[in-house]
Amino acid sequence: MEEHRPVKSAVKFDDFARLDLRVARVLECRDHPNADKLLVLRVELAAGETRQICAGLKGHYAPEELVGRQVIVVVNLEPRSMRGEVSQGMLLIAAEGPLKQRLVIVGPATEVAPGSVVS
């Protein structure tokens, strides 16, 4: 049985609306050379724009499983160095189980153009 987690405190709609969520396609994926749990993804947004994103998916997905897949990305996060690699966004992930035993990547139900806005 899934452990009940309390809902976080409410946020104003304007705060949520500041997030820029887009569909992206994973072009490349590799193990992070300096981290046990991170994968380094190169994703494509609209018009050939690419970003590098570090995600804690190692052990849940093999890098080759992610190439070609469409994902939802928060694109307006400030870049962040993660153990020597710069991450320029964040993937949306559903975590199942009290210890996040299963991670599921959130993506569109059908194929859409990279860069499509998620609202």
C-alpha positions, 0 to 999 in steps of 0.5 A, a space after each residue: 500500500 502506498 504511504 500517504 504523503 501530506 499535500 504541500 502548502 498551497 501556492 498562488 496561481 501566479 507562482 505556478 504560472 512562472 514555471 515554463 514547462 516544455 516538451 523536449 526530446 532526449 537526444 543523448 544520455 550517459 552516466 554522470 562521470 562523478 555521481 552514482 545516481 545521476 544521468 546526463 541528458 542532452 535534450 532538444 527543445 524547439 528550433 534545434 535548441 538543446 540543453 543539458 540536464 542532470 537527473 537522478 535516474 541512474 539505476 531506474 533507467 539505462 541511458 539507451 532507454 531514454 534516447 528518442 523519448 519525449 519528456 517534460 522539462 522545466 526550462 526556466 530554472 537557473 543553471 546549476 552545477 551538479 558534481 561538475 556537470 551543468 544542469 540547465 533544467 529539470 525533468 518531471 518525474 513521478 516517484 512511487 513508494 515511500 523511498 522513491 523505489 520506482 521513478 517514472 518519467 512524465 511525458 506527453 501521451 502522444 507525439 508532439 513537437 519539441 518545445 511545445 508548451 505544457 500548461 
